[in-house]
């Protein structure tokens, strides 16, 4: 009994503290391993995807209007969304995403990030970050020869965007892009049109 009291008072707390430290270290290691596995899985999937060919980033940069997207939390309630890309001297790209909350005269929401060409060297595969060292894939799936509209995806089929250079896209072109997305296996019923301010 006295030994148990000693263990409970002195040994057990120290053991638990050590265990917590080890668990914290283990959890972090596990997190890193999972990130690596996810990255490898994504890389393999991207390799199997057909991306747009001969993308010229100097022509691609500039302003784009969001025509449609799959719903997701980081753009929830945003309308009049635009993405502006600027090629910097170091070869990376400044990314500025803007949109209005709930209505075209709503509060402006703005996010500034950065992008770089993925390790593959294919300019149709960018890596975009809006926070620290965390990057997400940005895949140029279909691109107009005149750089007037584009279909954007990620390694996951849960993300999809249709962008255009003008705040309006003719219906024929929109239907064509939706059809191409469907052919790629996307559930296009999830696409949501994005209202844009047309002057």
N, C-alpha and C positions, 0 to 999 in steps of 0.2 A: 504493500500500500504506500509506504514511504517512497519506494522507488518510483512508483507511478506518479506520485506528487512531484517528485524531482523532475521526472521526464516531462510532465505537463507544464511545469514552471520554467524549465530551462532548455531542455532538448527539443521538445516539440515546436515551440515558436521559432527557434533558429532553423529547424528543419523545414518548416513551412515557408520561412522567409527565403531560404536557399532555393526551395522548390519553385517559389513564385518567380525568383530571378531566372531560374533555368527555364521555367515555362514561358516567361516573357521573351527570352532569347530564342527559345524553340518556336514560339508563335511568329516572331519576326522572320526567322529562317524559313519557316513554312510559307509565310506570305511571299517571300522572295522567290522560293521554289515554284509556287503557284503562278506567280507573275511570269517566270521564265517558261513554264509549261504552256501558259496561255499565249505568250508571244510566239513560241515555236509553232503552236497549233495555228495561230493566225497567219504566220508567215507561209506555212504550207498551203493554207486555204487560198491566200492571195495569189500564190504561185499558180494555182489551178484556175484562177479567174482570168477572164479576158478583159484587159484594160484598153483604153483608147491608145491609139498608136501615134507616134511622132508629135507628142504634145510639146508645144513651144511655150515655156512659162512666161517669156516676155510678152507674148500675145495673150496669154491666159490671165495675167494680173489685171487689176482694175476693179470696177464695181459690177456686182451681180445682184439681181433681184430674186428673192426666193418665191417660186411659183407654187410649189407643193412640197410636202415633207411627211414622213412618218411621225406620229406624235411621240414626244419624249419630254422628260421633265425640264431639261435646261432651255427649252423654247416654249414652254407651256404658256398659252395666252398671248403670245407675241404675234403681231401682224405688221405689215409693211416692213418685213425683214430684208435687210441687205447685207451682203458680205463684200468687203473691200480688201483687196490683196495688193500689197506693194512690195516689189522686189528690192531688197536692200543690197548694199555694196558687198556684204559678206556672203551673198548668194542665198541667204535665207529670205523668208517672206513674212512681212508684217500682216497680221490678220485682224481686221476690225469688223465685228458683227454688231449690227444695230437693229432694233425693232421697237415697236410701241406696244405698251401693255393694253390688251383687250380691245383697243380701237385705234384708228389711224390718228386721232388727236389725243391719244393717251400719253402716259409718261414714257419718255425715251429710255430704253435699256441698252447699255453698251458694254461689250466685252472685247478686250484687246488680247491677242495671242500671237503666236509665232508658228511658222511652219518650215519644214525642211524636206528635201528629197530623201526618201527612204534609202537604206543601205544598198538596195538593189540597183540604185542609180537611175531607175525609171521615173521620169518626171510625172508620169500618170499616177504614181504612188507617192503621196506626201504623208508626212507625219505632223500632226497639228497638236499644239499644246496651249492651254489657257491657264495652266497652273503648274509651276515649278518644273519638275522633270518628267511629269506624266504626259505622255503623248498618245494620241489615237490615230488610227489610220484614216486617210482621206483618199479615196480611190476615184479617179476620173474614169468612169465606165464608158460613157458615150459622150462624144464631143463634136459639135458642129464644125464643119470645115472652115467656116468663117468666124468661129468662136462666139456665136450668138446664143447658144443654149448648151446645157451640159447636164448629164445625169451623174450624180455623186452617190457613192456608197461607202461601206466599211467592210471589214472582214466578216462582220455579223450581218445577217439579213434583216436585223431589227432596225436598221438605219437606212434612209433613202431620202435624197433631195433632188428636186428639179429646179435649176437656176436658169435665168435668162438675163441678157444685157439690158432689156427694156422692162418696164413694169407690167407689160402685157405680153403674153405669148399666144400666138394664134392657135385655135383649137386643134387644127390638123396636126401641128407639130407636137402639141401636148399629148394627144392621143398616141402618136407615134412613139414618144418617149415612154409612155405608160406601157405600151405594147412590148417595147424592148426590155423594160424592167420585168414584166410578166414572163418573158422568155427566159430570163435569168433566174427565175424561180421566186421572185418577190411576190408577196401577197399584196397586190396593188389596191385591194379594197381598203387598206389602211391609210392610203394617201389622203392627206388633207390639203385642200387648196389654201393658199395664203393670200388674203386681201392685200392689194397694193394701191397706193395713191396714184391715180392717173390724172395728169394735168391736162 
